[in-house]
Amino acid sequence: MIKLSTLVIALATSCSIQAATTLIHNVKGYTINNGELTRFSAIQFTDDKIDEIFSKRPESIANNVNLVNANGNTLLPGLVDAHGHVLNYGLSLMRVDLVGASSEKEAVERVKAYRKENPNQRWIQGRGWNQVQWPSNSFPTAKSLDKYFPDTPIFLSRVDGHAGWANSKAMSIAGITTQTKSPVGGEIIKDSNGNPSGVFIDNAMDLIFDKIPALSKNEQKTVLVKAMHALASVGLTSVHDAGVTKKHIDIYKELANESNMPIRVNAMLYLPSKDWEKGLAQGIYQSKDNSFQFNSVKIQADGALGSRGAALHEDYSDKPGTKGLLLHKDKDLAHYIESAMAKGFQVNTHAIGDHANSLTFDHYAALINKTQSSTMRHRIEHAQVLRLEDIPKFAQMNVIASIQATHATSDKNMAEDRIGAERLKGAYAWRSLLNAGARIANGSDFPVEPTNPFFGLHASITRQDRENQPIGGWIESEKLTTAEALKSFTIDAAFAGHQEKLLGSLEPGKKADFILIEQDLFNQSPSTIWQNTVVETWVDGQRVYKK
C-alpha cells in the first residue's frame, strides 16, 4: 500500500498529468441517482469516466490508484446552470459593474471611476443598474451622463438586460432624434417635449448596440475562456448559453477543437440573429470531447417584468394602460418556432409575462405535432408569471420549465406592485410546477443575476434574499426541498440539455464532473447555503479550479 503522504504529494502535481485511476475518499458525498438522494463517502474514476461510488472507503485498493483524501469536504455532481449568457458575462468582467448602485448619481460615479482606469476604450459599456432600487424609482436620463461624458459614447444595460441607458453622444452616433420612431417590440422613452430621454427598452436597444464596434474573433475567444474559468470557480461544470449567434457557435467549435473549454457549454442559437437560417442548416453538433453541444434555439417572446416589458393579458397593476411588449408579430414567432422544430432542434422560448407564456403554449401545441418534435423537450425560459390554468400544460406537453430562482428574490419587492396579489399566485411558482408534474431546470440568467449557483440553491430552498429576508420566505408555499433544489441544478438541468446520460449525477460510466465544497449542503443551516465555498472543480476527471 502506498503511503498516503506520498499520494497527496502526487496530487499536488500539475493536473495536466492525468492519472489512470483516482479514488477520492473521506467525502460527504451527495448525488441524485435514479430520482433518489444517494449518499457516499468515496468516488473512483478512470480518466474521464466514473467507475463507482462507495458508501465507505474500499478496504482493498490497487497500488496504481491515486488515493486522494478530501478531508471531510462535501462532494456534489458538477452544477449545471440551465440559462446563462457566457459572452455577456465575460464582457461584464471587462465593463462597468453597476449592480447594487443605490442611485443614478452613484451609477454615474462608477462610470467615472471606470473611465479613469480605462481611458482608451472607444465606447464605455456597463450593466446592472436598477431604477427600482433607487430613491427616485425613475429611469435615468442621458443628461446625468452628458455632464461628465460629452464626447465619449456610453451605453449601460439594465440589470435584466431589457433596457439600456445611453448618453447624448451615443444617441448622436446612432442617429436618434425626436423623429426616431420606436421599433416593433421596443420603445424609445421620451420626455414631455418628445426628446429621447436616453432609455431604450428591448428591441429599441439595438438602435444603439448596432453602432458599437464589434470585438474581433480572437477577442471574443479570450472573453469566453475568461468567463468559463470564472464560472468553474463557483462550481459550475456546465452552462446552457441562452442565445448566441452562428458566429459564436463557430467560435465555440474552435475552442473545443483546441481543447480550450474549461467547462461544458450547451449553446442555444438566437432566433432571429445574423445567419440563423444557415446555423440551423448546419444541424446539431456535438464536439468529440463533449465539451460543446449545439442542439437548441432561443427565441424571445417578450421582455422583462422590471422594465414592464413582460407581456401580460391584463394591464400592469402599477401602470394602467400598459400590458408589456410582445417582441415579434405572432406569425413571425410561429415561423421561428416551426423552423427550428422542423430541423430537429429543441426550442427554448423566453416568456416572462402570463400572455407570453400562454401564447408560447399555443404555438407549441400547434407546432409540436405538426413537426413531430414531441421528444425534443422544448422549454419555456423563465416561466415567470403563469396563469394557474397554464401550469399543468408543462407536464401535459412535456415542456420543461427553465427557471432562475434568484429572480424571485430579486423581484420580490417589485413583483406584486407590477402584477397584483391575484396574478402573483401563479408567479415564481416552483412548488406548484413540481406538484403538477413539471420538470424544473434551474439557472441564474447571469450576468442579470450573480453566477454563483449556491445563491440559486439558497433562493430555491428558503425563498429569501441573501440577507435572509423576508422571515419565513417570500411566498413560502413555493419553496423547494434541498434535494429538489440540487436535482434542478444537476440531473434535471442535464436532462433539459439532453445530456442526462453523460452528466448531472455521479454514476458508473458518466463523466467525472464534480465539485468539492467546504460546507455540508444537507446539514448546514439553510440561511447559510449561499455562503458555501467551492474548494475544487473537476471536469472530465481533471481539476480545472482549486481555491
Secondary structure, DSSP 8 states (H G I E B T S, - for coil): ---HHHHHHHHTS-TTS--SEEEEEEEEEEEEETTEEEEEEEEEEETTEEEEEESS--S---TTSEEEE-TT-EEEE-EEEEEE-HHHHHHHTTSEE-TT--SHHHHHHHHHHHHHH-TT-SSEEEEEE-GGGSTT-S---HHHHHTT-SSS-EEEEETTSSEEEE-HHHHHHTT--TT----TTEEEEE-TTS-EEEEEEEGGGHHHHTTS----HHHHHHHHHHHHHHHHTTTEEEEEEEEE-HHHHHHHHHHHHTT--SSEEEEEEEESSTTHHHHHHH--EE-TTSSEEEEEEEEE-B--TTTT-S--SS-BTTBTT----BSS-HHHHHHHHHHHHHTT-EEEEEE-SHHHHHHHHHHHHHHHHHHT-TTS--EEEE--B--GGGTTHHHHTT-EEEEEHHHHHHHTTTHHHHHHHHHHTTBS-HHHHHHTT--EEEE--TTSS-S-HHHHHHHHHH---TT--STT-TTGGG---HHHHHHHTTHHHHHHTT-TTTSSS--TTSB--EEEESS-TTTS-GGGGGG--EEEEEETTEEEEE-
